[in-house]
Amino acid sequence: MNKFFIFLILAIVACSPKVVTFTHSDVKRASEKFPGSTKQTLIAGKDIFTNSCGNCHPYKEPSTKTEAQWKIIVPKMVVAVNKKQNIEVINSKKEVLLLAYLVTMSTAPKK
């Protein structure tokens, strides 16, 4: 039983998006491509990513795609999720927040 509990915790942690703390450098990169971006808008974009994208497929780390790829993928996925749910789950404002988060973090320096 104890081993099962440990395995379960490890599986949850491994499948969850990693915790991200945004730096001044992240905000600067975001605001260069998405004027007006702040730490709060990056947090909002990450929240949309965490709460929406993983409902249909496993999470992809932002660094797994390029800026150009995210700019193609995100609009298609927004249309797909809204169509699947028959309501506007992600509106245009949320789409921009999501895209800003993904593009910004896709260009973050590797740690």
C-alpha positions as CSV (number, residue, x, y, z in Angstrom):
1,M,0.0,0.0,0.0
2,N,2.8,2.4,0.9
3,K,4.6,1.7,-2.4
4,F,1.4,2.3,-4.3
5,F,0.9,5.7,-2.6
6,I,4.5,6.7,-3.5
7,F,4.0,5.6,-7.1
8,L,0.7,7.5,-7.4
9,I,2.4,10.7,-6.2
10,L,5.3,10.3,-8.6
11,A,2.9,9.7,-11.5
12,I,0.9,12.8,-10.7
13,V,4.0,14.9,-10.4
14,A,5.5,13.5,-13.6
15,C,2.3,14.2,-15.6
16,S,1.7,17.7,-14.3
17,P,3.2,20.8,-15.9
18,K,6.2,21.9,-14.0
19,V,6.0,24.8,-11.6
20,V,7.1,28.0,-13.3
21,T,8.2,31.2,-11.7
22,F,8.4,34.0,-14.1
23,T,11.5,36.2,-14.1
24,H,12.0,39.8,-15.2
25,S,13.7,38.4,-18.3
26,D,10.5,36.4,-19.1
27,V,8.3,39.5,-18.7
28,K,10.7,41.4,-20.9
29,R,10.6,38.8,-23.7
30,A,6.8,38.7,-23.5
31,S,6.4,42.4,-23.7
32,E,8.6,42.6,-26.7
33,K,6.3,40.4,-28.7
34,F,3.1,41.0,-26.8
35,P,3.1,44.7,-25.6
36,G,1.6,45.2,-22.2
37,S,2.6,41.8,-20.9
38,T,3.2,41.5,-17.2
39,K,4.0,38.8,-14.8
40,Q,0.2,38.6,-14.1
41,T,-0.6,38.1,-17.8
42,L,2.0,35.3,-18.0
43,I,0.4,33.7,-14.9
44,A,-3.0,34.0,-16.6
45,G,-1.7,32.4,-19.8
46,K,-0.2,29.5,-17.8
47,D,-3.4,29.0,-15.9
48,I,-5.3,28.8,-19.2
49,F,-2.8,26.3,-20.4
50,T,-2.9,24.2,-17.2
51,N,-6.7,24.3,-16.9
52,S,-7.7,23.8,-20.6
53,C,-5.0,22.1,-22.7
54,G,-4.5,19.1,-20.6
55,N,-8.2,18.1,-20.7
56,C,-7.8,16.6,-24.2
57,H,-4.2,15.5,-24.4
58,P,-1.0,15.3,-22.4
59,Y,0.7,18.6,-21.6
60,K,3.4,19.8,-23.9
61,E,6.2,21.9,-22.4
62,P,6.3,25.2,-24.2
63,S,10.0,24.5,-25.2
64,T,8.9,21.5,-27.3
65,K,7.6,23.9,-30.0
66,T,9.0,27.0,-31.6
67,E,7.3,30.4,-31.6
68,A,6.2,29.8,-35.2
69,Q,4.7,26.4,-34.3
70,W,2.8,27.8,-31.3
71,K,1.3,30.6,-33.5
72,I,-0.1,27.9,-35.8
73,I,-1.1,25.3,-33.2
74,V,-2.8,27.6,-30.6
75,P,-5.5,29.1,-33.0
76,K,-6.3,25.6,-34.3
77,M,-6.6,24.2,-30.8
78,V,-8.8,27.1,-29.6
79,V,-11.2,26.5,-32.5
80,A,-11.2,22.7,-31.7
81,V,-11.9,23.1,-27.9
82,N,-14.6,25.7,-28.5
83,K,-16.2,23.5,-31.1
84,K,-15.9,20.4,-28.9
85,Q,-17.5,22.1,-25.9
86,N,-20.2,24.0,-28.1
87,I,-19.3,27.1,-26.2
88,E,-16.5,29.7,-26.2
89,V,-14.2,28.1,-23.6
90,I,-11.3,30.2,-24.8
91,N,-12.2,33.6,-26.1
92,S,-9.8,35.9,-28.2
93,K,-8.4,37.6,-25.0
94,K,-7.6,34.2,-23.4
95,E,-6.1,33.0,-26.7
96,V,-3.7,35.9,-26.7
97,L,-2.7,35.2,-23.0
98,L,-2.2,31.6,-23.8
99,L,-0.1,32.3,-26.9
100,A,2.0,34.9,-25.0
101,Y,2.8,32.4,-22.3
102,L,3.7,29.6,-24.7
103,V,5.7,31.8,-27.0
104,T,7.5,33.5,-24.2
105,M,8.4,30.3,-22.4
106,S,9.3,28.5,-25.7
107,T,12.2,31.0,-25.9
108,A,13.3,30.8,-22.3
109,P,17.0,30.0,-21.7
110,K,17.6,26.4,-20.9
111,K,18.4,25.7,-17.2
